[in-house]
Amino acid sequence: FCSQVVNGMESAFYKAGYQVSIVQTSESTDKEMKAIQYLSSRVDGLLVSISSETKSTEHLKDLYEKGMPIVFYDRICRDIPTHMTLSDNYRGAYEATRHLIGQGCRKIAFVGGAATQPIVQERRAGYLSALEDEGITVEEKWIHFLPKGGVHYVETEVAMERLFRLPKDRRPDGLLTAWDKVTADAYKYLRRHDIRMPQELALIGFSNFPLTDFVSPSLSVVQQQSEKLGEVAAGQLLALLQSKRKPLKYQTEVLMPEIIIRESSLKLIP
Protein backbone atom coordinates (compact mmCIF):
# COMPACT_ATOMS: atom_id res chain seq x y z
CA PHE A 1 0.00 0.00 0.00
CA CYS A 2 2.65 2.52 1.05
CA SER A 3 4.85 2.00 -2.01
CA GLN A 4 1.84 2.44 -4.30
CA VAL A 5 0.84 5.66 -2.50
CA VAL A 6 4.40 6.96 -2.85
CA ASN A 7 4.36 6.17 -6.58
CA GLY A 8 1.27 8.34 -6.93
CA MET A 9 2.85 11.16 -4.95
CA GLU A 10 6.17 11.10 -6.80
CA SER A 11 4.43 11.16 -10.16
CA ALA A 12 2.44 14.26 -9.24
CA PHE A 13 5.37 16.10 -7.66
CA TYR A 14 7.75 15.25 -10.51
CA LYS A 15 5.39 16.83 -13.02
CA ALA A 16 5.29 19.98 -10.86
CA GLY A 17 9.10 20.15 -10.57
CA TYR A 18 9.43 19.06 -6.93
CA GLN A 19 11.72 16.47 -5.40
CA VAL A 20 10.41 14.05 -2.77
CA SER A 21 12.11 12.91 0.43
CA ILE A 22 10.62 9.76 1.99
CA VAL A 23 10.94 8.83 5.65
CA GLN A 24 9.53 5.66 7.20
CA THR A 25 8.77 5.61 10.92
CA SER A 26 8.16 1.85 11.39
CA GLU A 27 5.06 2.84 13.41
CA SER A 28 7.25 4.58 16.02
CA THR A 29 6.27 7.94 17.56
CA ASP A 30 9.89 8.62 18.44
CA LYS A 31 11.00 8.10 14.83
CA GLU A 32 8.11 10.23 13.62
CA MET A 33 9.08 13.13 15.89
CA LYS A 34 12.74 12.91 14.87
CA ALA A 35 11.80 12.78 11.20
CA ILE A 36 9.56 15.84 11.53
CA GLN A 37 12.32 17.71 13.36
CA TYR A 38 14.89 16.79 10.72
CA LEU A 39 12.68 17.62 7.73
CA SER A 40 11.13 20.82 9.09
CA SER A 41 14.05 23.03 7.99
CA ARG A 42 14.76 21.14 4.76
CA VAL A 43 11.45 20.87 2.90
CA ASP A 44 8.71 23.16 1.58
CA GLY A 45 5.83 21.03 2.86
CA LEU A 46 4.90 17.72 4.46
CA LEU A 47 2.61 14.84 3.56
CA VAL A 48 2.02 12.86 6.75
CA SER A 49 0.44 9.53 7.63
CA ILE A 50 0.43 9.19 11.43
CA SER A 51 2.32 6.26 12.98
CA SER A 52 0.43 3.59 14.95
CA GLU A 53 2.09 4.56 18.23
CA THR A 54 1.32 8.28 17.95
CA LYS A 55 -1.21 9.46 20.53
CA SER A 56 -0.33 13.15 20.66
CA THR A 57 0.22 15.34 17.59
CA GLU A 58 1.64 18.37 19.38
CA HIS A 59 4.87 18.08 17.36
CA LEU A 60 2.84 18.50 14.17
CA LYS A 61 0.60 21.24 15.58
CA ASP A 62 3.67 23.26 16.55
CA LEU A 63 5.09 23.01 13.05
CA TYR A 64 1.71 23.83 11.47
CA GLU A 65 1.34 26.94 13.63
CA LYS A 66 4.78 28.09 12.46
CA GLY A 67 3.50 28.05 8.89
CA MET A 68 4.62 24.69 7.51
CA PRO A 69 2.14 23.44 4.86
CA ILE A 70 0.96 19.98 5.99
CA VAL A 71 -1.45 17.56 4.33
CA PHE A 72 -2.56 14.29 5.93
CA TYR A 73 -3.28 11.11 4.02
CA ASP A 74 -4.64 7.69 5.02
CA ARG A 75 -4.04 8.05 8.79
CA ILE A 76 -5.16 11.56 9.40
CA CYS A 77 -5.21 14.07 12.27
CA ARG A 78 -8.51 15.92 12.60
CA ASP A 79 -7.08 18.30 15.23
CA ILE A 80 -5.16 20.25 12.58
CA PRO A 81 -7.23 22.17 9.98
CA THR A 82 -5.78 21.25 6.59
CA HIS A 83 -6.43 19.18 3.47
CA MET A 84 -6.75 15.40 3.92
CA THR A 85 -7.11 12.36 1.65
CA LEU A 86 -8.29 8.99 2.90
CA SER A 87 -10.14 5.83 1.99
CA ASP A 88 -13.74 5.17 3.01
CA ASN A 89 -12.66 2.77 5.73
CA TYR A 90 -16.12 2.39 7.23
CA ARG A 91 -17.76 1.44 3.93
CA GLY A 92 -14.94 -0.90 2.94
CA ALA A 93 -15.21 -2.84 6.20
CA TYR A 94 -19.01 -2.77 6.08
CA GLU A 95 -19.17 -4.27 2.58
CA ALA A 96 -16.49 -6.86 3.37
CA THR A 97 -18.38 -7.99 6.47
CA ARG A 98 -21.64 -8.11 4.51
CA HIS A 99 -19.91 -10.38 2.02
CA LEU A 100 -18.88 -12.80 4.81
CA ILE A 101 -22.44 -12.78 6.15
CA GLY A 102 -23.70 -13.53 2.66
CA GLN A 103 -21.41 -16.58 2.60
CA GLY A 104 -23.16 -17.97 5.67
CA CYS A 105 -20.70 -16.73 8.31
CA ARG A 106 -22.29 -15.82 11.65
CA LYS A 107 -19.24 -15.74 13.95
CA ILE A 108 -17.06 -13.13 12.31
CA ALA A 109 -13.83 -11.96 13.95
CA PHE A 110 -11.99 -8.66 13.46
CA VAL A 111 -8.23 -8.24 13.77
CA GLY A 112 -7.08 -4.65 13.32
CA GLY A 113 -3.96 -2.61 13.82
CA ALA A 114 -3.46 -0.24 16.74
CA ALA A 115 -6.67 0.78 18.51
CA THR A 116 -5.37 4.38 18.67
CA GLN A 117 -5.61 4.74 14.89
CA PRO A 118 -8.82 6.40 13.62
CA ILE A 119 -8.80 4.28 10.45
CA VAL A 120 -8.79 1.09 12.53
CA GLN A 121 -11.73 2.36 14.57
CA GLU A 122 -13.57 3.35 11.37
CA ARG A 123 -13.06 -0.16 9.99
CA ARG A 124 -14.21 -1.68 13.26
CA ALA A 125 -17.32 0.54 13.15
CA GLY A 126 -18.14 -0.67 9.64
CA TYR A 127 -17.69 -4.27 10.73
CA LEU A 128 -19.95 -3.80 13.75
CA SER A 129 -22.64 -2.00 11.76
CA ALA A 130 -22.83 -4.79 9.18
CA LEU A 131 -23.30 -7.39 11.93
CA GLU A 132 -25.85 -5.22 13.73
CA ASP A 133 -27.85 -4.75 10.53
CA GLU A 134 -28.15 -8.54 10.27
CA GLY A 135 -29.03 -8.97 13.95
CA ILE A 136 -25.79 -10.81 14.73
CA THR A 137 -24.46 -10.43 18.27
CA VAL A 138 -20.74 -9.75 18.50
CA GLU A 139 -18.55 -11.32 21.18
CA GLU A 140 -15.67 -9.18 22.43
CA LYS A 141 -13.34 -12.19 22.17
CA TRP A 142 -13.72 -11.97 18.39
CA ILE A 143 -12.18 -8.47 18.26
CA HIS A 144 -8.41 -7.97 18.58
CA PHE A 145 -6.23 -4.89 18.25
CA LEU A 146 -2.46 -4.97 17.79
CA PRO A 147 -0.66 -2.30 19.87
CA LYS A 148 2.35 -2.08 17.53
CA GLY A 149 0.11 -2.00 14.47
CA GLY A 150 0.92 -5.55 13.40
CA VAL A 151 4.42 -4.68 12.20
CA HIS A 152 5.74 -8.00 13.53
CA TYR A 153 4.21 -11.39 12.67
CA VAL A 154 4.08 -12.41 16.32
CA GLU A 155 1.37 -9.81 17.06
CA THR A 156 -1.01 -11.31 14.52
CA GLU A 157 0.01 -14.81 15.55
CA VAL A 158 -1.01 -14.16 19.15
CA ALA A 159 -4.41 -12.78 18.04
CA MET A 160 -5.01 -15.80 15.80
CA GLU A 161 -4.01 -18.21 18.57
CA ARG A 162 -6.55 -16.61 20.89
CA LEU A 163 -9.29 -16.97 18.29
CA PHE A 164 -8.55 -20.64 17.71
CA ARG A 165 -8.33 -21.39 21.44
CA LEU A 166 -11.98 -20.44 21.84
CA PRO A 167 -14.46 -23.30 22.37
CA LYS A 168 -15.36 -24.90 19.04
CA ASP A 169 -18.93 -23.60 19.12
CA ARG A 170 -17.68 -19.99 19.65
CA ARG A 171 -14.74 -20.15 17.26
CA PRO A 172 -15.05 -17.70 14.32
CA ASP A 173 -16.08 -18.96 10.90
CA GLY A 174 -15.18 -15.67 9.22
CA LEU A 175 -12.41 -13.10 9.65
CA LEU A 176 -11.93 -9.49 8.55
CA THR A 177 -8.36 -8.22 8.88
CA ALA A 178 -7.99 -4.44 8.81
CA TRP A 179 -4.38 -3.85 7.77
CA ASP A 180 -2.11 -4.92 4.88
CA LYS A 181 0.51 -6.62 7.04
CA VAL A 182 -2.10 -8.17 9.32
CA THR A 183 -3.92 -9.64 6.32
CA ALA A 184 -0.72 -11.20 4.98
CA ASP A 185 0.24 -12.56 8.41
CA ALA A 186 -3.23 -13.98 9.12
CA TYR A 187 -3.09 -15.76 5.76
CA LYS A 188 0.38 -17.06 6.64
CA TYR A 189 -0.86 -18.32 10.02
CA LEU A 190 -3.78 -20.21 8.45
CA ARG A 191 -1.51 -21.84 5.87
CA ARG A 192 1.11 -22.78 8.46
CA HIS A 193 -1.52 -24.46 10.64
CA ASP A 194 -3.31 -26.20 7.76
CA ILE A 195 -6.56 -24.35 8.48
CA ARG A 196 -8.61 -24.53 5.32
CA MET A 197 -9.91 -21.35 3.73
CA PRO A 198 -12.83 -20.81 3.38
CA GLN A 199 -14.14 -24.15 4.72
CA GLU A 200 -12.89 -23.64 8.30
CA LEU A 201 -12.40 -19.89 8.18
CA ALA A 202 -13.45 -17.46 5.44
CA LEU A 203 -10.87 -14.66 5.20
CA ILE A 204 -11.10 -11.20 3.65
CA GLY A 205 -8.80 -8.33 4.52
CA PHE A 206 -7.59 -4.88 3.61
CA SER A 207 -4.64 -5.37 1.29
CA ASN A 208 -2.92 -3.84 -1.72
CA PHE A 209 -0.41 -6.68 -2.01
CA PRO A 210 -0.07 -7.26 -5.79
CA LEU A 211 -0.02 -11.10 -5.73
CA THR A 212 -3.27 -11.81 -3.87
CA ASP A 213 -4.75 -13.30 -7.05
CA PHE A 214 -1.88 -15.78 -7.46
CA VAL A 215 -1.60 -17.39 -4.01
CA SER A 216 -3.62 -20.52 -3.31
CA PRO A 217 -6.30 -20.11 -2.22
CA SER A 218 -6.50 -16.68 -3.85
CA LEU A 219 -7.14 -13.96 -1.30
CA SER A 220 -10.28 -11.83 -1.04
CA VAL A 221 -9.35 -8.22 -0.34
CA VAL A 222 -10.57 -4.73 0.35
CA GLN A 223 -8.28 -2.91 -2.06
CA GLN A 224 -7.70 0.80 -1.61
CA GLN A 225 -7.13 3.21 -4.49
CA SER A 226 -3.60 3.67 -3.21
CA GLU A 227 -1.90 5.30 -6.19
CA LYS A 228 -4.80 7.69 -6.71
CA LEU A 229 -4.74 8.48 -2.98
CA GLY A 230 -1.10 9.51 -3.33
CA GLU A 231 -1.83 11.63 -6.40
CA VAL A 232 -4.76 13.42 -4.75
CA ALA A 233 -2.84 14.09 -1.51
CA ALA A 234 0.11 15.42 -3.51
CA GLY A 235 -2.26 17.71 -5.43
CA GLN A 236 -3.61 19.05 -2.15
CA LEU A 237 -0.11 19.87 -0.90
CA LEU A 238 0.84 21.46 -4.22
CA ALA A 239 -2.24 23.67 -3.94
CA LEU A 240 -1.04 24.89 -0.53
CA LEU A 241 2.51 25.43 -1.76
CA GLN A 242 1.42 27.40 -4.80
CA SER A 243 -1.20 29.52 -3.04
CA LYS A 244 -0.32 32.95 -1.70
CA ARG A 245 -2.86 32.71 1.11
CA LYS A 246 -4.58 30.08 3.21
CA PRO A 247 -7.66 28.56 1.59
CA LEU A 248 -11.05 29.64 2.91
CA LYS A 249 -12.04 25.99 3.20
CA TYR A 250 -10.00 22.81 3.48
CA GLN A 251 -10.98 19.70 1.52
CA THR A 252 -11.23 16.11 2.72
CA GLU A 253 -11.16 13.69 -0.21
CA VAL A 254 -12.61 10.23 0.48
CA LEU A 255 -11.91 7.39 -1.97
CA MET A 256 -14.03 4.24 -2.01
CA PRO A 257 -12.03 0.98 -1.85
CA GLU A 258 -12.85 -1.96 -4.12
CA ILE A 259 -14.09 -5.27 -2.70
CA ILE A 260 -12.45 -8.11 -4.66
CA ILE A 261 -13.91 -11.54 -3.92
CA ARG A 262 -11.70 -14.60 -4.40
CA GLU A 263 -11.36 -18.15 -3.06
CA SER A 264 -10.37 -17.40 0.55
CA SER A 265 -13.88 -16.18 1.43
CA LEU A 266 -16.09 -17.76 -1.22
CA LYS A 267 -18.00 -20.52 0.58
CA LEU A 268 -21.07 -20.33 -1.64
CA ILE A 269 -20.58 -20.46 -5.40
CA PRO A 270 -22.81 -17.80 -7.05
N, C-alpha and C positions, 0 to 999 in steps of 0.2 A: 504493500500500500504506500509506504513512505517514498520508495524509489519512484513509483509512478507519479505521485504528487509532485516530487522534485522535478521530474521530467517536464511536467506541465508548467511549473514555475520558470524553469530555466529557458524554455522555449519562448515564453512571453517576455521575459526580461532581456533575452538576447536580441529580440526584434527591436526592443526599445533602447538598446545600447548600454544596458547595465550588466555588470558582473555579479555573480552570486557566490556568497560564502555560505557553506553548509556546516552546521554544528549539530551533532547528536548528543543527547543528554543521557541515554540509556535509562530513562525514567527516573533520573536522580535530580532532586531539587538543588542540591549543592552544585552539580555540574551545570544546571540551568542558570543559576545565579552567576556562576563564574563566566559562563559563556556570554550572558547579557552584559556583564561588566566589561569583558574583553571587547565585545563588538561595538559597544555604545559609542566609542570615539572613533570607530573605523568604518562605519557604514552610514548610508543615507536613510535607511529605514529597516524595519524588522517585520518578518513574517514569523509568527510564533504559534506552535502547538504545545500546550502545557504538558509537562511531564506528569506521570502517574503519582509521584510522591508529593507534588506541589499542593500545599493547602493554603498558603498565603501568596498573594501576587503583589505585595508591596514593592518588590524590586522592579516590577514592570510599571506599576503606577507612578513611581518616582521618575522613571525615565520618560514616561508619557507626559507627565506634568512639566518636564523640562523641554518638551517640544519634539521628541523623537516620534516620527510617524510609525505607528504599529498597527498591523492587521493580524487578526487571529484566524486560524483555520483548523478545522476538525475538532480539536479540543480547545474550546474557547473560554474566554473570561468575560462574563457579563458585567463585571464591576467597572470596566474601562470602556467609555463610549468611543467606539471606532467601528470600522467595517469588519465584517466577519463572513466566513464561508464555511459551511458544514453540510454534512449529509442529514437526511431525515431519518435519524436513528430510531425514533419511536415507530414510524411507519414500517421501516425495514424489519424491525423485531416483531412487530404486530403481524405482518404478512407471513413471516417465516414461521411464527408460532401457529397461525391459522393453517398453514400448510401441514404442519405436524398433526394438528387436530384432525384435519381432513384425511390423514392417513391412518386414523384410528387410534392415535396416541392420546392417552388420558392422564399419564403421569409424566409430565414434561419438566425436565430440569433446566436450569440456567446457570452457566458458568461465565462470569464476566471478568473484567480486569479489576482495577482498583475502584473501590466503592466511592472514593473521593472525586472520581471523574464524572462530570455532568453527562458525557455521552454514554457512559456505562449505565447511569441511572435512567437516562432516556430509553435505552434499549431494554432495561428491566421493566420500565413502565409499559412499553409496548407489549412485552411478553405477558405481563400480568393482565393487561386490558383484554388481550385476545382470549386468555383463559376465563376471565370473568364474563366475557360476552357469551361464552359457551356453557357457563354455569359450572366450571371445573374449579374445585377447591385446591389451592396451592399449599403444599407443605413447605415450611421454612427449610427443612433439610434438603430440599431440591435446589436451593439457591446458594451459590457460592461466589464470593468475591476473592480476588487475588491481590493482596496488599502491595506487591511489587509490580503489579500489572501483567503478570504472566510472562515476564522476561525469561525466566528459567523454567525448564521443563518440570522440575520437581514441584512447582506450585500447582500446575494443572494436574500432575500425577496425584498429589494429595487430595485434591477436590474429587477426582474420578474415583479414587479408592474409597472415599467416604460415601459416594453415591452407590457403589457396588457392595458396600458393607451393610446397606440397609436391608431389612427383611425382604424376602423375595416378593411379597405382595405389595410392598411400598417402593420397590426399586423402579427407577424411571424407565419408561419405554421410548422416550424421546428426549433429545437434548438440543438446546440452542446455545451455541458458544458465541460470545460477544466481542471477540478480538481476533485479529489475524493469527497471532502466535498461539493463542489459546486454542483456536480451531485446529491448527496444524498439530499441536501437542495432544489434543483430545483424540484426534484421528490416530496418531501414533500409539497412544495408550491402548485404544481398542484393537488395533492390529497386533500389538505386542502380546495382548492377553487373549487373542483368538476370540474376541467378542464380535459376533456377526452383525454387520450393518446391512440392511435395516432390521433384520429379523429380531435381534435381541435389543438393539438400540438404534432408533432412527436419528441420524445426525445431520443438522444444518447449522452453518456458522458464518459469521462475518469473515470474509476473506477476499483478498485480491491476488492470492497466489496464482501464478499463471498456469500451473499444471494440474489444477483440480479436476479437469476433464480427463486426464490421462492416468490417474492413479486408479487402483481397483480395490473396492468399488469406487466409482467416480463420486466426487464430493459435491453435495448440494451447498450452495453458498448464497449469502447476501453480499452482492458485489457492489462496492461504491464506485461512483464516477470519479475515480482518483485523479486521473490526469486533468480532467475538466476542472475538478476542485482546485488543483494547483494553478491552472490558468486563470480562473476567476479570482482567486485570492491575490495572485500577482497583479492582475488588472486593478484590483481595489487599492493595492499599495502604490502602484504607478499613478493612480488618480490623485492620491494624497501627495505624492512627491512632486507632481507637475502642477498642483494647484497653488495659487498664491494665498489662499485663505482656507480656513477650516470649512468643511461642507456644512450646510444648514441641517442636513439629515444624514445619518450614517445608514448604510445598507447591510442587511443580513441576507445572504444568498443561501438557500436551502436546496440541495440536490437530492432527488429521489434515487435510492439504490435499486439495483435490479435483483430480483429473486430468481436464481437459476436452479432448477430442480434436476437432480441426478440420482444415481443409484443409492447413495448412502441414506436417503430419507424416503425413498419411493417404495412403500410397502404395498400399495394398491396400484395395479397397473390401470391407467385410464382406459 
